[in-house]
Amino acid sequence: MAAKYVYFFGRGKAEGNAKMKDLLGGKGAGLAEMTNIGIPVPPGFTITTEVCKLYYENNKRYPEGLKEQVEENLRKVEQIMGAKFGDPENPLLVSVRSGAPISMPGMMDTILNLGLNDETVQGLIKKSNNPRFAYDAYRRFVQMFGNVVLGIPHSKFEELIDQKKEEKGVRFDTDLDAEDWKDLVGKFKKLIKDETGRDFPEDPQEQLWMAINAVFESWNNE
């Protein structure tokens, strides 16, 4: 049987606690403790720091059983939230955060709205009844993913937003409408292709594992 690499928290119960900082990192231990004492915390799971050690000891390969444990815990989150990861009608969106036993410079920034693509954004539009909100969330995700996971400077995305505002004759991001953000999603994806030589990943599972990988890679950042 594989070792336990993933610890769940949700519905008032967590598999970890505040004393498990070495294994779950500061954020993971904190989320577990808050869940256990009854603070309303959205469900989620923490991949242990042990996995990161094994990743580097094993030529950047994940330990056996990790993928299955992530999938199993993702299903638990889906069940609680009443939404499904990658579902075009009722999509579950997740955030990916890095953590460590102590605060470390250079660790990866948070990625929000992971799971959005050209199909799932339509589900978000239906659920929210707000196309502008949905496309703004989508462009933020593509921008964060491009910057945090793929290493494209944040300023290059901001330049495209500034160009759009100039083109429209407006001053603030809040003046841009749903069609503007939709257009910027396309421009952001083109930027990613131009900078990296590869397409933005539309598959939510690929997005998730690329983000997890970026967390582990950030442990070696200066």
N, C-alpha and C positions, 0 to 999 in steps of 0.2 A: 504493500500500500504506500502511495506517495506521501511525503511529508505534507503538513498543512502549510500552505503558502499564502492563503487568502482568508482574511477575517471579516466577517459581515457585521454590519450594524443597521438597525432599523426596527420600527414598531416597538420602541421602548426597550429593546434588548440588544446587547452587543457581545461579540465573542471576545473582545479585548477590554482593557481598562487603562486608567491613567498610569499604572505602574509598568506598562509594557512599552514604554517609549523606545527602548533599544530595538525591539522587534517591529513595532508599528510606526516608528517615527513620531515626532511631536504632534503633528496634525492628526495622524491616525489614532494615537492614544487619546488625544483630546476629544475627538469625535466619538470614540467608544465611551469615554467617561460621561460626556454630556448626554448621550443616548441612555446610558444606564441610570442616570439620576433623573430622567424624565423630561429633559429639555427637548422640545420638538426639533429633531434633526432629520433632514431628508435621508432616505435609505441609501446605503452605498457599501463599499467594501475597500479594504486596504490590502495591498500586496506587501508582504513583509520585506524588511531590509535584508533578510537572509537571501532572498531571490537575487538582489543586486550583487551580493558577494558571489553567489554561485554563477551569475551571468558573466562576471569578469574572470572567475576561475575556470570557466568552461568555454573560453574563446568566444564570448558574447553569444552564447546559446542559452535558451531558457531551460530550467530543470523540467524533467518529465512530470506531467500532471498539472503544470501551471495553467495551461490553456483550458483544460477541462474545468479546473476550479474557478477560473474567471467566468467561463460560460455559465456554470452552475449558479454563481452568485449574481450574475447579471440577470438571470431568470428570476431570482428572488426579488430583485429590485423591480423588474417588470411587473411581477405579481402585485406588489404593494402599490405601485404607482398606477396600475391599470393601463399601462401603455407598453408598446413593444419596440425594442431597439431595431431601427431600420424599417419599421412598418410605415408605408406611405400614407395610410389613413389616420393612424393614431401613434405617431412616433414618440419614443422615449429619447430624450436628449440628456447627455451626461456631461459632467465636468471631470477633467483629469488634473490632479494636483500632485506636485512632488512633496516629499517630506523626508526628514532625517532625524536621528536621535537628538542632534543639536543643529542649530541654524547654520547653514553652509552657504557661503557666497557662490554665485554662479548657478544655483539650482534653477530648474526650469520654472517658468511662469505658468500660471493656471491657464488651461484651455477650457472655454465654455461652449455650450451648444453643440458638443460633438455628437454626430449622428445626422446632422443636416446634409442634404444633397438636393438635387433638382426635383426629386420625387417627394422626399419627406417634408420639404418646405411647403408643398401643397397641403399636406396634412396639418401643418402648423397654421396655415392660413385659414383652413376650415375650422380648426379648434378655437383659434383666437378671434376669427372674423376681422382680422386686421392685417391686410397684406403688407402695409408699411412696416409694422412691427416684425413680421416674419422675415421679410427681406433684409431688414436692418440686422436682425439676429444672425441671419445666414452670412451676410458680408462680414460681420464681426468674427464669426467662427472661421471663415476662410482666411481673414486677415491674421487672426491669432495663430492658426495652424501654419500659415505660410511663414510667419515670423518665428514662432517658438519651435516648431518641429522641423521646418525646412531651412531656417536660418536666413530668411530674406529680411533685410532691414525694414523696420517699421515705417521709416520715412518714405519708402517707395510706395507703400499703400496710401499713406497720407497725401502724397503728391497727386495721386489719381483722384482722391476725394476733393482736393483743392481745385483741380482742373474741372471737375464736374460742377462745383459751386460757381466757379468763374464762368463756365459755359451757360449756367442757368441765371447768372446775375444775382446770386444770393450770398449771404455772409456766413450763415450757420448751418451745421449738419442737420439741425432740426427743420431747416427749410427744404430739405430734399424729400421727395415723395417715394412711394413704393417702386415706381418705374425707374427712378434714379438709382435706388439701391440695387434693384435687379440688374440694371446695366453695369453697376460697379462690381457685382458678383462676377459677371463675365469678364470684366477687365482685370479683376484680381486673379482669376484663374489663368488668364493669358499671361499675366506677369509671372505667375508661378511656373508656367510652361517655359517662358523665355529664360527665367533665371536658373531653373533646375534641369530643363530638358525632359521633364516628365509631367504628365497630366495630374491635376489635383485629384486625389483619391475619392471617388464617389461612393465606394463601398464602406458603410459604417464600421464593419469589422476591421477593414484595413486601416481606417482612420484611428480606431481604438488602439490597435497594436503598434502603429507608428508612433502614437502619442506615448504609450507605455515605454516603448523603446527610447524615446527622447528623454523620458524621466531618468532612465538608467544611464544614458549617455551624459546627462547633465551632472551626474555625480562626480565626473572627472573634470568638470570645468574649473577654471581658475576663479 
